[in-house]
Amino acid sequence: METPADPPVREPAAPASSSPRLNTLQWRDPPRWLALGWHDFRRAPAIGLFYGLCFMVMGWALLKVYEHAPAYTLALSAGFLLMGPFLCLGLYRVSQRLEAGEKPDFGDSLLAWDQRISALGIFGFVLLVLEMLWGRATLVIFAVSFDGMPDFKGSLLALLDPDNIGFIVAWVGVGAIFATLIYAISVVSIPMILHRRTDAITAGLTSLRLVLTQTGVMLWWAFLIALLVGLALLPWFAGLLVVGPVVGHASWHAYRAAVADD
Protein backbone atom coordinates (compact mmCIF):
# COMPACT_ATOMS: atom_id res chain seq x y z
CA MET A 1 0.00 0.00 0.00
CA GLU A 2 1.51 3.29 -1.10
CA THR A 3 1.74 6.16 1.28
CA PRO A 4 0.06 9.20 -0.22
CA ALA A 5 2.49 11.94 -1.12
CA ASP A 6 2.51 15.01 1.03
CA PRO A 7 0.79 17.98 -0.55
CA PRO A 8 3.18 20.53 -2.00
CA VAL A 9 4.23 23.22 0.41
CA ARG A 10 3.08 26.64 -0.75
CA GLU A 11 4.85 29.79 0.24
CA PRO A 12 2.54 32.40 1.74
CA ALA A 13 1.61 35.02 -0.82
CA ALA A 14 3.31 38.36 -0.35
CA PRO A 15 0.86 41.09 0.57
CA ALA A 16 0.03 43.36 -2.29
CA SER A 17 1.46 46.83 -1.86
CA SER A 18 -0.97 49.70 -2.11
CA SER A 19 1.86 52.19 -2.59
CA PRO A 20 2.77 52.86 -6.21
CA ARG A 21 6.35 52.27 -7.26
CA LEU A 22 8.46 55.39 -7.77
CA ASN A 23 10.85 55.86 -10.66
CA THR A 24 14.38 57.16 -10.18
CA LEU A 25 14.59 60.77 -11.31
CA GLN A 26 17.57 62.62 -12.75
CA TRP A 27 18.67 66.22 -12.27
CA ARG A 28 17.93 66.91 -15.93
CA ASP A 29 14.29 65.88 -15.55
CA PRO A 30 12.75 69.10 -14.08
CA PRO A 31 13.88 71.30 -17.02
CA ARG A 32 12.57 68.60 -19.35
CA TRP A 33 9.18 68.74 -17.61
CA LEU A 34 9.05 72.47 -18.21
CA ALA A 35 9.86 71.92 -21.88
CA LEU A 36 7.04 69.38 -22.12
CA GLY A 37 4.73 71.80 -20.31
CA TRP A 38 5.56 74.53 -22.81
CA HIS A 39 4.90 72.05 -25.63
CA ASP A 40 1.45 71.21 -24.22
CA PHE A 41 0.66 74.90 -23.78
CA ARG A 42 1.51 75.58 -27.42
CA ARG A 43 -0.72 72.71 -28.54
CA ALA A 44 -3.73 74.03 -26.61
CA PRO A 45 -3.01 77.75 -26.12
CA ALA A 46 -6.60 78.95 -25.78
CA ILE A 47 -7.35 76.61 -22.89
CA GLY A 48 -4.03 77.42 -21.26
CA LEU A 49 -4.59 81.16 -21.51
CA PHE A 50 -7.99 80.81 -19.86
CA TYR A 51 -6.46 79.15 -16.81
CA GLY A 52 -3.54 81.60 -16.87
CA LEU A 53 -6.03 84.47 -16.80
CA CYS A 54 -7.72 82.88 -13.78
CA PHE A 55 -4.38 82.73 -11.95
CA MET A 56 -3.65 86.34 -12.82
CA VAL A 57 -7.05 87.59 -11.65
CA MET A 58 -6.65 85.65 -8.40
CA GLY A 59 -3.34 87.41 -7.82
CA TRP A 60 -4.89 90.82 -8.47
CA ALA A 61 -7.77 90.10 -6.10
CA LEU A 62 -5.46 88.93 -3.33
CA LEU A 63 -3.27 92.03 -3.65
CA LYS A 64 -6.23 94.42 -3.63
CA VAL A 65 -7.74 92.80 -0.57
CA TYR A 66 -4.41 92.94 1.25
CA GLU A 67 -4.03 96.64 0.41
CA HIS A 68 -7.48 97.65 1.66
CA ALA A 69 -8.53 94.95 4.16
CA PRO A 70 -5.57 92.88 5.40
CA ALA A 71 -7.77 91.05 7.90
CA TYR A 72 -9.66 89.33 5.06
CA THR A 73 -6.54 88.27 3.18
CA LEU A 74 -6.23 84.99 5.06
CA ALA A 75 -9.80 83.93 4.26
CA LEU A 76 -9.42 84.85 0.60
CA SER A 77 -6.09 83.05 0.23
CA ALA A 78 -7.69 79.98 1.82
CA GLY A 79 -10.40 80.10 -0.81
CA PHE A 80 -7.81 80.41 -3.55
CA LEU A 81 -5.97 77.44 -2.08
CA LEU A 82 -9.11 75.38 -2.61
CA MET A 83 -9.67 76.76 -6.11
CA GLY A 84 -6.10 76.11 -7.21
CA PRO A 85 -6.34 72.30 -7.43
CA PHE A 86 -9.55 72.56 -9.43
CA LEU A 87 -7.90 74.92 -11.91
CA CYS A 88 -4.81 72.74 -12.19
CA LEU A 89 -7.01 69.70 -12.75
CA GLY A 90 -8.15 71.25 -16.01
CA LEU A 91 -4.54 71.61 -17.15
CA TYR A 92 -3.76 68.05 -16.09
CA ARG A 93 -6.71 66.80 -18.09
CA VAL A 94 -5.48 68.65 -21.18
CA SER A 95 -2.02 67.08 -20.84
CA GLN A 96 -3.62 63.70 -20.25
CA ARG A 97 -5.63 63.99 -23.47
CA LEU A 98 -2.61 65.14 -25.45
CA GLU A 99 -0.55 62.27 -24.06
CA ALA A 100 -3.23 59.83 -25.26
CA GLY A 101 -3.20 61.37 -28.74
CA GLU A 102 -6.63 62.92 -28.25
CA LYS A 103 -7.79 66.46 -28.88
CA PRO A 104 -8.30 68.36 -25.60
CA ASP A 105 -11.70 69.89 -25.00
CA PHE A 106 -12.34 73.01 -22.92
CA GLY A 107 -15.54 71.67 -21.38
CA ASP A 108 -13.83 68.40 -20.51
CA SER A 109 -11.05 70.29 -18.73
CA LEU A 110 -13.59 72.28 -16.70
CA LEU A 111 -15.31 69.10 -15.52
CA ALA A 112 -12.17 67.06 -14.82
CA TRP A 113 -13.04 67.07 -11.12
CA ASP A 114 -16.60 65.77 -11.37
CA GLN A 115 -15.81 62.09 -10.73
CA ARG A 116 -13.15 62.72 -8.09
CA ILE A 117 -14.92 65.26 -5.93
CA SER A 118 -14.74 63.14 -2.75
CA ALA A 119 -10.96 62.57 -2.85
CA LEU A 120 -10.33 66.15 -3.94
CA GLY A 121 -12.55 67.47 -1.16
CA ILE A 122 -10.60 65.55 1.48
CA PHE A 123 -7.29 66.66 0.07
CA GLY A 124 -8.48 70.25 -0.20
CA PHE A 125 -9.56 70.16 3.45
CA VAL A 126 -6.06 69.03 4.48
CA LEU A 127 -4.52 71.88 2.50
CA LEU A 128 -6.98 74.31 4.05
CA VAL A 129 -6.05 73.23 7.59
CA LEU A 130 -2.35 73.64 6.84
CA GLU A 131 -2.92 77.04 5.26
CA MET A 132 -4.97 78.23 8.24
CA LEU A 133 -2.26 77.08 10.63
CA TRP A 134 0.30 78.90 8.50
CA GLY A 135 -1.79 82.06 8.56
CA ARG A 136 -2.31 81.83 12.31
CA ALA A 137 1.42 81.41 12.91
CA THR A 138 2.09 84.44 10.72
CA LEU A 139 -0.39 86.56 12.67
CA VAL A 140 1.26 85.53 15.93
CA ILE A 141 4.68 86.54 14.61
CA PHE A 142 3.37 89.93 13.51
CA ALA A 143 1.53 90.47 16.79
CA VAL A 144 4.57 89.62 18.90
CA SER A 145 6.93 91.70 16.75
CA PHE A 146 4.79 94.79 16.07
CA ASP A 147 1.97 94.75 18.59
CA GLY A 148 -0.60 94.04 15.89
CA MET A 149 -0.96 93.46 12.17
CA PRO A 150 0.52 96.34 10.12
CA ASP A 151 -1.03 97.56 6.91
CA PHE A 152 0.29 96.79 3.43
CA LYS A 153 2.96 99.49 3.44
CA GLY A 154 3.96 98.71 7.00
CA SER A 155 4.40 95.02 6.18
CA LEU A 156 6.71 95.79 3.27
CA LEU A 157 8.76 98.23 5.34
CA ALA A 158 9.05 95.69 8.15
CA LEU A 159 10.41 93.06 5.76
CA LEU A 160 12.97 95.48 4.33
CA ASP A 161 14.18 96.93 7.63
CA PRO A 162 17.48 95.31 8.80
CA ASP A 163 16.59 96.18 12.40
CA ASN A 164 13.79 93.60 12.22
CA ILE A 165 16.16 90.70 11.58
CA GLY A 166 14.52 88.58 14.31
CA PHE A 167 11.08 89.06 12.79
CA ILE A 168 12.38 88.40 9.26
CA VAL A 169 14.09 85.15 10.31
CA ALA A 170 10.99 83.93 12.17
CA TRP A 171 8.63 84.89 9.34
CA VAL A 172 10.77 83.26 6.66
CA GLY A 173 11.41 80.18 8.81
CA VAL A 174 7.74 79.53 9.56
CA GLY A 175 6.81 80.14 5.94
CA ALA A 176 9.50 77.76 4.74
CA ILE A 177 8.28 74.99 7.06
CA PHE A 178 4.65 75.20 5.98
CA ALA A 179 5.46 75.75 2.30
CA THR A 180 7.75 72.70 2.31
CA LEU A 181 5.12 70.55 3.98
CA ILE A 182 2.40 71.62 1.56
CA TYR A 183 4.71 71.05 -1.40
CA ALA A 184 5.78 67.64 -0.12
CA ILE A 185 2.26 66.23 0.18
CA SER A 186 0.86 67.83 -2.98
CA VAL A 187 3.59 67.84 -5.64
CA VAL A 188 2.16 64.78 -7.44
CA SER A 189 -1.04 64.17 -5.45
CA ILE A 190 -3.63 65.97 -7.57
CA PRO A 191 -2.62 64.49 -10.96
CA MET A 192 -2.37 61.10 -9.27
CA ILE A 193 -5.95 61.40 -7.97
CA LEU A 194 -7.11 62.32 -11.47
CA HIS A 195 -5.15 59.63 -13.31
CA ARG A 196 -5.28 56.63 -10.97
CA ARG A 197 -8.55 57.38 -9.18
CA THR A 198 -6.79 56.77 -5.88
CA ASP A 199 -7.76 58.09 -2.49
CA ALA A 200 -6.42 61.31 -1.01
CA ILE A 201 -4.37 59.63 1.73
CA THR A 202 -2.53 57.30 -0.67
CA ALA A 203 -1.85 60.19 -3.04
CA GLY A 204 -0.52 62.42 -0.28
CA LEU A 205 1.70 59.70 1.19
CA THR A 206 3.06 58.83 -2.26
CA SER A 207 3.93 62.48 -2.84
CA LEU A 208 5.60 62.71 0.57
CA ARG A 209 7.56 59.50 -0.08
CA LEU A 210 8.77 60.89 -3.39
CA VAL A 211 10.10 64.06 -1.75
CA LEU A 212 11.74 62.14 1.12
CA THR A 213 13.44 59.57 -1.10
CA GLN A 214 14.50 61.87 -3.95
CA THR A 215 14.91 65.10 -2.06
CA GLY A 216 17.57 66.69 -4.24
CA VAL A 217 15.68 66.47 -7.52
CA MET A 218 12.38 67.49 -5.95
CA LEU A 219 13.99 70.53 -4.27
CA TRP A 220 15.44 71.44 -7.67
CA TRP A 221 11.92 71.18 -9.12
CA ALA A 222 10.53 73.32 -6.29
CA PHE A 223 13.22 75.95 -6.89
CA LEU A 224 12.37 76.15 -10.60
CA ILE A 225 8.67 76.53 -9.83
CA ALA A 226 9.31 79.24 -7.22
CA LEU A 227 11.69 81.08 -9.55
CA LEU A 228 9.30 81.09 -12.50
CA VAL A 229 6.26 82.02 -10.42
CA GLY A 230 8.23 84.71 -8.60
CA LEU A 231 9.33 86.27 -11.88
CA ALA A 232 5.77 85.99 -13.21
CA LEU A 233 4.48 88.04 -10.26
CA LEU A 234 6.70 91.04 -10.98
CA PRO A 235 4.80 92.63 -13.88
CA TRP A 236 1.55 92.86 -11.88
CA PHE A 237 0.96 89.11 -12.11
CA ALA A 238 0.85 89.31 -15.91
CA GLY A 239 3.46 86.59 -16.26
CA LEU A 240 1.03 84.10 -14.72
CA LEU A 241 -0.92 84.25 -17.96
CA VAL A 242 1.70 81.94 -19.48
CA VAL A 243 3.79 80.69 -16.57
CA GLY A 244 0.74 79.37 -14.70
CA PRO A 245 -0.47 76.96 -17.38
CA VAL A 246 3.07 75.94 -18.39
CA VAL A 247 3.90 74.96 -14.80
CA GLY A 248 0.53 73.20 -14.53
CA HIS A 249 1.21 71.11 -17.63
CA ALA A 250 4.77 70.47 -16.45
CA SER A 251 3.45 69.19 -13.11
CA TRP A 252 1.51 66.52 -14.97
CA HIS A 253 4.70 65.38 -16.67
CA ALA A 254 6.51 65.43 -13.32
CA TYR A 255 3.90 63.04 -11.94
CA ARG A 256 4.07 60.77 -14.99
CA ALA A 257 7.86 60.61 -14.74
CA ALA A 258 7.99 60.06 -10.98
CA VAL A 259 5.19 57.53 -10.35
CA ALA A 260 5.51 54.27 -12.24
CA ASP A 261 2.56 52.77 -14.10
CA ASP A 262 0.87 49.79 -12.45
DOMINU-53167 format. One line per field, with one value per residue (C-alpha): residue number from 0; chain; x, y, z. Coordinates in pm, 1 decimal. Layout:
! DOMINU-53167
seq: [NUM | ...]
mol: [A | ...]
u: [X | ...]
v: [Y | ...]
w: [Z | ...]
***
This chain:
! DOMINU-53167
seq: [0 | 1 | 2 | 3 | 4 | 5 | 6 | 7 | 8 | 9 | 10 | 11 | 12 | 13 | 14 | 15 | 16 | 17 | 18 | 19 | 20 | 21 | 22 | 23 | 24 | 25 | 26 | 27 | 28 | 29 | 30 | 31 | 32 | 33 | 34 | 35 | 36 | 37 | 38 | 39 | 40 | 41 | 42 | 43 | 44 | 45 | 46 | 47 | 48 | 49 | 50 | 51 | 52 | 53 | 54 | 55 | 56 | 57 | 58 | 59 | 60 | 61 | 62 | 63 | 64 | 65 | 66 | 67 | 68 | 69 | 70 | 71 | 72 | 73 | 74 | 75 | 76 | 77 | 78 | 79 | 80 | 81 | 82 | 83 | 84 | 85 | 86 | 87 | 88 | 89 | 90 | 91 | 92 | 93 | 94 | 95 | 96 | 97 | 98 | 99 | 100 | 101 | 102 | 103 | 104 | 105 | 106 | 107 | 108 | 109 | 110 | 111 | 112 | 113 | 114 | 115 | 116 | 117 | 118 | 119 | 120 | 121 | 122 | 123 | 124 | 125 | 126 | 127 | 128 | 129 | 130 | 131 | 132 | 133 | 134 | 135 | 136 | 137 | 138 | 139 | 140 | 141 | 142 | 143 | 144 | 145 | 146 | 147 | 148 | 149 | 150 | 151 | 152 | 153 | 154 | 155 | 156 | 157 | 158 | 159 | 160 | 161 | 162 | 163 | 164 | 165 | 166 | 167 | 168 | 169 | 170 | 171 | 172 | 173 | 174 | 175 | 176 | 177 | 178 | 179 | 180 | 181 | 182 | 183 | 184 | 185 | 186 | 187 | 188 | 189 | 190 | 191 | 192 | 193 | 194 | 195 | 196 | 197 | 198 | 199 | 200 | 201 | 202 | 203 | 204 | 205 | 206 | 207 | 208 | 209 | 210 | 211 | 212 | 213 | 214 | 215 | 216 | 217 | 218 | 219 | 220 | 221 | 222 | 223 | 224 | 225 | 226 | 227 | 228 | 229 | 230 | 231 | 232 | 233 | 234 | 235 | 236 | 237 | 238 | 239 | 240 | 241 | 242 | 243 | 244 | 245 | 246 | 247 | 248 | 249 | 250 | 251 | 252 | 253 | 254 | 255 | 256 | 257 | 258 | 259 | 260 | 261]
mol: [A | A | A | A | A | A | A | A | A | A | A | A | A | A | A | A | A | A | A | A | A | A | A | A | A | A | A | A | A | A | A | A | A | A | A | A | A | A | A | A | A | A | A | A | A | A | A | A | A | A | A | A | A | A | A | A | A | A | A | A | A | A | A | A | A | A | A | A | A | A | A | A | A | A | A | A | A | A | A | A | A | A | A | A | A | A | A | A | A | A | A | A | A | A | A | A | A | A | A | A | A | A | A | A | A | A | A | A | A | A | A | A | A | A | A | A | A | A | A | A | A | A | A | A | A | A | A | A | A | A | A | A | A | A | A | A | A | A | A | A | A | A | A | A | A | A | A | A | A | A | A | A | A | A | A | A | A | A | A | A | A | A | A | A | A | A | A | A | A | A | A | A | A | A | A | A | A | A | A | A | A | A | A | A | A | A | A | A | A | A | A | A | A | A | A | A | A | A | A | A | A | A | A | A | A | A | A | A | A | A | A | A | A | A | A | A | A | A | A | A | A | A | A | A | A | A | A | A | A | A | A | A | A | A | A | A | A | A | A | A | A | A | A | A | A | A | A | A | A | A | A | A | A | A | A | A | A | A | A | A | A | A]
u: [0.0 | 151.2 | 174.4 | 6.0 | 249.2 | 250.8 | 79.4 | 318.4 | 423.1 | 307.7 | 485.2 | 254.4 | 161.1 | 331.2 | 86.2 | 3.1 | 145.5 | -97.0 | 186.2 | 276.6 | 634.5 | 845.9 | 1084.8 | 1437.7 | 1459.1 | 1756.8 | 1866.8 | 1793.2 | 1428.7 | 1275.3 | 1388.2 | 1257.1 | 918.2 | 905.0 | 986.1 | 703.9 | 473.1 | 556.3 | 490.0 | 145.0 | 66.3 | 151.5 | -71.5 | -373.2 | -300.6 | -659.8 | -734.9 | -402.9 | -459.0 | -798.8 | -645.6 | -354.4 | -603.4 | -771.8 | -438.1 | -364.9 | -705.2 | -665.4 | -334.0 | -489.3 | -776.8 | -546.0 | -327.3 | -622.7 | -773.9 | -440.9 | -403.4 | -747.7 | -853.2 | -557.4 | -777.3 | -965.6 | -654.1 | -622.9 | -980.2 | -942.2 | -609.3 | -768.7 | -1040.0 | -781.1 | -596.7 | -910.5 | -966.8 | -609.7 | -634.1 | -955.4 | -790.5 | -480.5 | -700.9 | -814.6 | -454.3 | -375.7 | -671.0 | -547.6 | -201.9 | -362.2 | -562.6 | -260.6 | -54.6 | -322.6 | -319.7 | -663.4 | -779.4 | -830.5 | -1170.4 | -1234.0 | -1553.8 | -1382.8 | -1105.5 | -1358.5 | -1530.8 | -1217.1 | -1303.8 | -1660.2 | -1581.3 | -1315.1 | -1492.4 | -1474.3 | -1096.3 | -1032.8 | -1255.2 | -1059.7 | -728.8 | -847.7 | -955.7 | -605.8 | -451.9 | -698.5 | -605.3 | -234.6 | -292.1 | -497.5 | -226.0 | 30.4 | -178.7 | -231.3 | 141.6 | 209.3 | -38.7 | 125.8 | 468.4 | 337.2 | 153.1 | 457.1 | 693.1 | 479.5 | 196.9 | -59.6 | -95.6 | 52.2 | -103.0 | 28.8 | 296.0 | 396.3 | 440.2 | 670.7 | 876.4 | 905.4 | 1040.5 | 1296.5 | 1418.2 | 1747.9 | 1658.7 | 1379.1 | 1616.1 | 1452.1 | 1107.9 | 1237.9 | 1409.3 | 1099.5 | 862.5 | 1077.5 | 1140.5 | 773.7 | 681.3 | 950.1 | 827.9 | 465.0 | 546.4 | 775.2 | 511.6 | 239.6 | 471.2 | 578.2 | 225.9 | 85.8 | 358.6 | 215.8 | -104.2 | -363.0 | -261.8 | -237.2 | -594.6 | -711.2 | -515.5 | -528.0 | -854.9 | -678.6 | -776.4 | -642.3 | -436.6 | -253.2 | -184.8 | -52.0 | 169.7 | 305.9 | 392.8 | 559.9 | 756.2 | 877.0 | 1009.8 | 1173.5 | 1344.3 | 1450.2 | 1490.9 | 1757.5 | 1568.3 | 1238.3 | 1398.8 | 1544.2 | 1192.4 | 1052.7 | 1321.5 | 1237.1 | 866.6 | 931.0 | 1169.1 | 930.1 | 626.0 | 822.8 | 933.3 | 577.0 | 448.4 | 669.7 | 479.7 | 155.2 | 96.3 | 85.1 | 346.1 | 103.3 | -92.4 | 169.7 | 378.7 | 73.7 | -46.7 | 306.7 | 390.3 | 53.3 | 121.5 | 476.8 | 344.8 | 150.8 | 469.7 | 650.8 | 389.7 | 407.4 | 786.0 | 798.7 | 519.2 | 551.3 | 255.6 | 87.4]
v: [0.0 | 328.8 | 616.1 | 920.4 | 1194.3 | 1501.1 | 1797.8 | 2052.9 | 2321.8 | 2664.2 | 2979.3 | 3240.1 | 3502.0 | 3836.3 | 4108.6 | 4336.4 | 4682.7 | 4970.3 | 5218.8 | 5286.2 | 5226.8 | 5539.1 | 5586.4 | 5715.6 | 6076.7 | 6262.3 | 6622.4 | 6690.6 | 6587.5 | 6910.1 | 7129.6 | 6860.2 | 6873.7 | 7246.5 | 7191.9 | 6938.0 | 7179.9 | 7452.6 | 7205.5 | 7121.3 | 7490.3 | 7557.6 | 7270.5 | 7403.0 | 7775.3 | 7895.3 | 7660.5 | 7741.6 | 8115.7 | 8081.1 | 7915.3 | 8159.7 | 8446.6 | 8287.6 | 8272.6 | 8634.5 | 8759.1 | 8564.7 | 8740.8 | 9082.1 | 9010.3 | 8893.3 | 9202.9 | 9441.8 | 9280.0 | 9294.4 | 9663.5 | 9765.1 | 9495.3 | 9288.4 | 9105.5 | 8933.4 | 8826.6 | 8499.0 | 8392.6 | 8485.5 | 8305.2 | 7997.5 | 8010.2 | 8040.6 | 7744.1 | 7538.2 | 7676.2 | 7611.5 | 7230.1 | 7255.9 | 7492.0 | 7274.2 | 6969.6 | 7124.6 | 7161.2 | 6805.4 | 6679.9 | 6865.4 | 6708.4 | 6370.4 | 6399.0 | 6514.4 | 6227.0 | 5982.9 | 6136.9 | 6292.1 | 6646.0 | 6835.9 | 6989.2 | 7300.9 | 7166.6 | 6840.0 | 7029.4 | 7227.9 | 6909.9 | 6705.9 | 6706.7 | 6576.8 | 6208.6 | 6272.4 | 6526.3 | 6314.4 | 6257.0 | 6615.2 | 6747.0 | 6554.6 | 6666.5 | 7025.1 | 7015.7 | 6903.0 | 7188.4 | 7431.2 | 7323.4 | 7363.6 | 7703.7 | 7822.6 | 7707.7 | 7890.3 | 8206.0 | 8183.0 | 8140.8 | 8444.0 | 8655.8 | 8553.4 | 8653.6 | 8993.2 | 9046.5 | 8962.2 | 9169.5 | 9479.1 | 9474.6 | 9403.9 | 9345.6 | 9634.0 | 9755.5 | 9678.9 | 9948.8 | 9870.9 | 9502.4 | 9579.3 | 9823.2 | 9568.8 | 9305.8 | 9548.3 | 9692.6 | 9530.7 | 9618.1 | 9360.3 | 9069.9 | 8858.3 | 8905.7 | 8839.9 | 8515.0 | 8392.7 | 8488.7 | 8325.9 | 8017.7 | 7953.1 | 8014.0 | 7775.7 | 7498.5 | 7519.9 | 7574.6 | 7270.0 | 7054.5 | 7161.6 | 7105.1 | 6763.5 | 6623.3 | 6783.0 | 6784.2 | 6478.4 | 6417.3 | 6597.4 | 6449.1 | 6109.7 | 6139.5 | 6231.5 | 5963.0 | 5662.6 | 5738.1 | 5676.8 | 5809.1 | 6131.2 | 5962.8 | 5730.5 | 6018.9 | 6242.1 | 5970.5 | 5883.3 | 6247.7 | 6270.5 | 5949.7 | 6088.9 | 6405.6 | 6214.2 | 5956.5 | 6187.2 | 6509.6 | 6669.4 | 6647.0 | 6749.5 | 7052.6 | 7143.9 | 7118.1 | 7332.2 | 7595.1 | 7614.9 | 7653.2 | 7923.6 | 8108.0 | 8109.5 | 8202.2 | 8471.1 | 8627.3 | 8599.5 | 8804.5 | 9104.3 | 9263.0 | 9286.3 | 8910.6 | 8931.4 | 8658.8 | 8409.8 | 8424.5 | 8193.6 | 8068.6 | 7936.9 | 7695.8 | 7594.4 | 7496.4 | 7320.2 | 7111.1 | 7047.2 | 6919.3 | 6652.1 | 6537.6 | 6542.7 | 6303.5 | 6076.5 | 6060.7 | 6005.5 | 5753.5 | 5426.7 | 5276.5 | 4978.8]
w: [0.0 | -110.3 | 128.2 | -22.4 | -111.9 | 103.3 | -55.1 | -200.3 | 41.0 | -75.1 | 24.0 | 174.0 | -82.4 | -35.3 | 57.0 | -229.4 | -185.9 | -211.0 | -258.6 | -620.8 | -726.2 | -777.5 | -1066.2 | -1018.2 | -1131.2 | -1274.6 | -1227.2 | -1593.1 | -1555.1 | -1408.4 | -1702.2 | -1935.3 | -1760.6 | -1821.1 | -2187.9 | -2212.0 | -2031.2 | -2281.4 | -2563.1 | -2421.8 | -2378.2 | -2741.8 | -2853.7 | -2660.9 | -2612.0 | -2578.1 | -2289.2 | -2125.8 | -2150.6 | -1986.1 | -1680.6 | -1687.4 | -1679.7 | -1377.9 | -1195.3 | -1282.2 | -1165.1 | -840.3 | -782.0 | -846.6 | -610.3 | -332.7 | -365.0 | -362.6 | -57.0 | 124.9 | 40.7 | 166.0 | 415.9 | 540.1 | 789.8 | 506.1 | 317.9 | 505.9 | 426.4 | 59.7 | 23.0 | 182.0 | -80.9 | -355.4 | -208.1 | -261.1 | -611.4 | -721.5 | -742.6 | -943.2 | -1190.8 | -1218.5 | -1275.1 | -1600.9 | -1715.2 | -1608.7 | -1809.4 | -2117.8 | -2084.3 | -2025.3 | -2347.4 | -2544.6 | -2406.1 | -2526.0 | -2873.8 | -2825.0 | -2887.7 | -2559.7 | -2500.4 | -2292.3 | -2137.9 | -2051.3 | -1873.0 | -1670.1 | -1552.2 | -1482.0 | -1111.8 | -1137.1 | -1072.8 | -809.4 | -593.1 | -274.8 | -285.1 | -393.5 | -115.9 | 148.3 | 6.5 | -20.0 | 344.7 | 447.6 | 249.7 | 405.2 | 758.6 | 683.6 | 525.9 | 823.5 | 1063.4 | 849.6 | 856.2 | 1231.0 | 1291.1 | 1072.0 | 1267.0 | 1593.3 | 1461.2 | 1350.9 | 1678.9 | 1889.6 | 1675.4 | 1606.7 | 1859.0 | 1589.3 | 1217.0 | 1011.7 | 691.4 | 343.5 | 344.1 | 700.0 | 618.1 | 327.0 | 533.6 | 815.0 | 575.6 | 432.7 | 763.4 | 880.0 | 1240.5 | 1221.7 | 1158.0 | 1431.0 | 1278.6 | 926.5 | 1030.6 | 1217.3 | 934.0 | 665.8 | 880.6 | 956.3 | 593.7 | 473.8 | 706.2 | 598.0 | 230.0 | 230.6 | 398.1 | 155.5 | -139.7 | -12.1 | 18.0 | -298.3 | -564.3 | -744.4 | -544.9 | -757.2 | -1095.9 | -926.5 | -797.3 | -1147.0 | -1331.0 | -1096.6 | -917.7 | -588.0 | -248.6 | -100.9 | 172.6 | -67.2 | -304.4 | -27.7 | 118.6 | -225.6 | -284.2 | 56.6 | -7.9 | -338.6 | -175.1 | 111.8 | -110.0 | -395.3 | -206.2 | -424.0 | -751.8 | -594.6 | -427.4 | -767.1 | -912.3 | -629.1 | -689.2 | -1059.8 | -983.3 | -722.1 | -955.2 | -1249.8 | -1042.2 | -859.9 | -1187.6 | -1321.0 | -1026.2 | -1097.5 | -1388.0 | -1188.0 | -1211.4 | -1591.3 | -1626.4 | -1471.7 | -1795.8 | -1948.1 | -1657.1 | -1470.0 | -1738.4 | -1838.7 | -1480.0 | -1453.0 | -1762.9 | -1644.6 | -1310.8 | -1497.2 | -1667.2 | -1332.4 | -1194.2 | -1499.4 | -1474.1 | -1098.1 | -1034.6 | -1223.8 | -1410.3 | -1245.2]
***
